[in-house]
Amino acid sequence: MPKIDVKLAEQLPEPKENKIYKITGAELFTSQVRAYKGLRVTMESTDGEKAVSALWTRTVAGERSKLGAFVKALGDDTDSWVGKTIQFAAWRQGNREIRLVN
């Protein structure tokens, strides 16, 4: 049987509600299966736990959506997000809120 050209993606959990994280990266990506455009936000908590959140990009977002919560707290310039410390005050579907810590 021939070898296939594949690598396994790193599986990091979503951030947890009420935890504080420092954003370590924000990069645009395209999903492999359906070519959706998104933004991958990587972060590390104060106790060293790593997490990631995929934000699907669109021109209009509700402020309680994943994308909307990030933009409401941090603005639309994703380059400026890196290094910021945030708290996930609410992180459930339809009820997402991020607070800027610094």
Secondary structure as UniProt FT lines:
FT   TURN            17..18
FT   STRAND          20..30
FT   TURN            32..34
FT   STRAND          37..45
FT   TURN            46..47
FT   STRAND          50..56
FT   TURN            63..64
FT   HELIX           66..74
FT   HELIX           78..80
FT   TURN            81..83
FT   STRAND          85..92
FT   TURN            93..94
FT   STRAND          95..100
//
